[in-house]
Amino acid sequence: MRANVQTTAGSHMPTIASSSVPPPSSWEEFENICLAATKIRWRSPDFSKNGRPGQQQDGVDIYGYSRDHDLLAIQCKNTTKKVYKSIIEEEIRKAEIFDINLRTLYIATTAGNDAVLQREVRAMHKDRIDQKKFGVHILFWHDIIQDLSSCEETFYAHFPQFFNTSRSQKKLDVEFVKNVLDESNKFGEINYIASDDFHERGVGEMMLSGFNFNLRNWKSRPHKFSLGNLSAVYDEFIRSMEGFVDTANGMAKYYYKGMDAKAATEEDKIKFHSEFSELKQKAARVVRDYYALAREISANEVH
């Protein structure tokens, strides 16, 4: 898919990342863009805004964990002016009291790339690491857009003016459902739900981990479908998965953590298994409906 931008004669069509994308005027929208780009950069849904407007934030607007379980923080600076070293130092001082386990602070700014500031931040980072303190890096507007544009559906949500009309949106629908189909069965989760073979011991740890990660990931990147029937089925798919995952997590307490196992009566266990089996069958119906429609749409991809 191509961004809807102009090129000079003889030049190649630029990618979204190299296009001239204007920074938002709203600080709240800039935070939303940074949050979306952060989840893409670290391939993790486990990032959130820090508190709410008006609360003390200790130099941190967004925080979360990388897939290596490192605590990361982002301070967003929506400014048309240059960012100076003194501003970085001030944000570092604020973040010192955020969390003792903080691994790295990132300053995200709408400002353009600045080689002098980059050199200064690299030196600050090295000094802090040598002192066994959290590191610091800077992300300029170009860096943020590069991250955001690596996922076209996310980029489209913030900059729909860079895309063509409904045809492009339908392509995004197709791309989205294909990704969900691929992600859904990484550990065999969907095959398990859709099968009629109910395993008495519930869900294995690896599969349960896959369920939890996928559900957080899907919920962290909502998608506006241009195809109304798929939107309704997808919403029901998510609701059904939420109910199934909640129950599966409860079942895991019995078999993998030993919690409440002694307190539960045989009658409780029978009831629990019955409820889980019923929910699994309901989830299976929803999954089959979603997959049938998703595959049909994928097979009739708009060109």
N, C-alpha and C positions, 0 to 999 in steps of 0.2 A: 504494500500500500504506500502511496506517496503523499507527502505533505503538499498542501495546496499553496505553493509558493512560486514566485517567478524566478527565472534564471536568465542569465545573459546569453547572447548568441554564442553557440559553440561550446557552452559549458555543460557539465553533467547535471542531472537533476539532483539537488542536494538532499541529504537525509534530514530527518527532523532535527537531529542534534546539531547540524551545521546551519540550520535556518535561523533567521533573526526572530527569536521568540521574545516578545516584550515581557519584562517582569510585571507581576501584578501590583496594582496600587494599594491593595488591601493587605495589611499585615496578617490578617487571619487567613486569607487565601494563600499567602506565601507559606504560612505554617502548614496548611493542608498539602501544598505541593511538596514541601520538604518531608512531611510524614510519608507521603506516597513514594517519593524517591528513595527515602531511607529503607523502606521495606523491600524495594527492588534491589538496591545496592547490596544489602546483606542477606537477601533471599530469605527473609524471615518476617512473619506476621507479628512478631512479639515486640512491637514498638507502639508507644502511646504518647499523647500529649501530656505534659506535666501539669497537673492541676487544672484550674479554670481561670479565666481572666480575673485579675484583681488579687489573686493569691500570690504569696511569695514563691518564687520559682528557683531561687539560688542559681541563677545563671543558666538554667536548663529549660528549654521549651519542649523538647522531645527526648524520650529515653527508651531504652529497650536492650534486648540481648541479641548478640550475633549467634550464628549457628554453632559457634565454639563456646557459647555461654559467657562471653565477655560483656560486661555492662558498658554501654556506650551512651553518650549524651550529645544532643545537638542544640546549639543556641542559634536562633534565627535572627538575622539582621537584614530587614527590608529597608534598604537605603539607596538613594541615588548618588550618595557621596562616596568617596573613597573610604575604605576601612583602614584604620591606622593600627600600628603595633600597640599603642596605649589602650585601644578598645579591646584588643585580644587579651591583654594583661588584666584588664578590669573584669572581663568575663571569666577568666581563669580563677581570679580571687573569689568571685561569687560561687563558682562551681566547687571550690575546695570543701564547702560544707554540705554539698549535695548528698554524697554517699561515699563512704571510705573505700568501697569496692569499685569505684569508677575506674575504668581502664583507659578510655580515651574521650576527650571532649572535641567535638567538631563545631567550628563556627561556619554556619551556612549563610551566605550573603548574596544579595542581588547585584552586587558590584561586579565589574568586569575583572578578568585575570590581571594580577599584579605580581610581576616577577620579584620585585624588591620585597614585598610583603611575604611572598612564599618563602623566600630565603630566610627572612627573619623568623617566620613560624617554624621552619625546619630546625633552626638553631634553638629556639625555645623548647621544641619537642625533645631534642637530644638532651638538653640540660635537665629537663624534668625526668626523663627516663633514667638518666645517670643518678638522679637523686631518689629514684624509686617512687616517683609520683606519676599521676596519670598523664598521658601524652596529650598533645594538642595538634589538630590539623585544621586546615581551612578549605571550604568548598565554595567555589565561586558559582555564579549563575550558570556559566557554561557547563560546569561539572554536574549541577543539579539537573539541567535539561538533558544532558547525556544519559544520566541514570533513568530519568522519567521516560525518555523516548525509547528505551529498550523494551518497554511494554506498551504497545500502541494503544491498547484499550484504556490504560491508565492515562496516557498522554491525552487521548481524545476527551476523557472526562473533564480535564482542566482546560484544554485548548481545542474545542470542537471546530473553531474557525479555520484550523489548519487541514481539515479534511473535506472531502467532497460530500455529496448529499447522502441520501439513505442507502445507496449502493455500498458506500464505504462502511456505514454502520452495520449493514447486514454481513459484510465480510468480518467485521469485528465480532459479531454474534457467533459466526461459524468458528472463528479462531478461539473464542472463549469456551464454547462447548467442547471443542477438540481438546483443549488444555484440561478441562475438568475430566473428560473421559480418560485421558492419560494419567492424570494425578490420582484419580479415584482408585485405581487398582494397583498402585505401586507395590503394596504388600499383600495383594489378593483380597483387599477389603470388600470390593463390590461383588466379586465372584462369591465370596462367603455369604453376603447378605442375600444375593439373588438366588442362591442355591436353596433347595428344599432340605438339604442335609443339615439338621441342627445338631451341633456338637454340644453335648451335655455340659462340658466344662467352660463353655462360653468363648471368649475371645483371647487369643494369645497376646503376649506382651508386645511383640513387634507389630502385630496387626492393630492392636489398640493404640499404640503410639502413632501409627499411620492415620487412623481415624481422627485422633485429636489434632494432629498437625494439619491435616487437610481441611478440617472444619474451621480451624482458626484462620487458615490461609484464605479459604473461600469467603468467609465473613468479613475479612479485612479488606477485600477488594470488590465491593458491590458493583454489579454490572447492570446498566440500563439497556434492556433488550429492545430492538426495534420490532421484534416478532412477539406479539402479545401472548400467543399460546405457549411459546417456550418460556416466557417470563413467569407465567402462572405455574407451570409445571416445575420450573427450577426453584421457585419459592417454596413449593410443597416438598420438593426434594431436600432442601436445606432444613426445613422444619422437622421432617421425618428423621433425617440424619442426626439432628440435635437430640431428639428423644432417644434414638437408638444409642448414641454415644454416651449420654448420661446414664442409661441403664447398664451399658457395657462397662463403664467405669465402676459402677456399683458392684457388678459381678466380679470385677477384678479384685476387689477387696477380699472376697472370700478365698480366692484361689492363689493370689500372688502376694498379698500383703498380710494375710492372716487376720485382718481386722474383722471384728464382729462374728467370726466364725463360731466361736464357742457360745456366744449369746443367742445365736439364731437357733430356733427350734426346727425340727424336721418339717413341721407344717409351714414355717416361714420359708424354708428353702424350696419346698414344692411350689408354694405360691409365687416366689421370686422367679423360679425357672419358668413357670407357666406364663407370667407376665412378660418375661424376656422373650419367650418363644413367640407370643402373640405380637409383640412389637417388632420382632424380626420379620415375621410374615408380612406385617403392614409395610415395613421399610422395603421389603423385597418387591412388593407391588409398585410402590412409588418409584423405586430404582428402575424397574423394568420399563415403566411408562416414560420416565425421563430419558433413559438410554435409547428407547425406540425412536422418540421424537428427535433427540440430539443426533442420532446416526442418520436419520432421514434428512435433517437439515444439512449435516456435513456432506452427505452424498449429493445434495443439490446445491453445492456451493455457488454463490454468485460470482461471476467473473467480470 
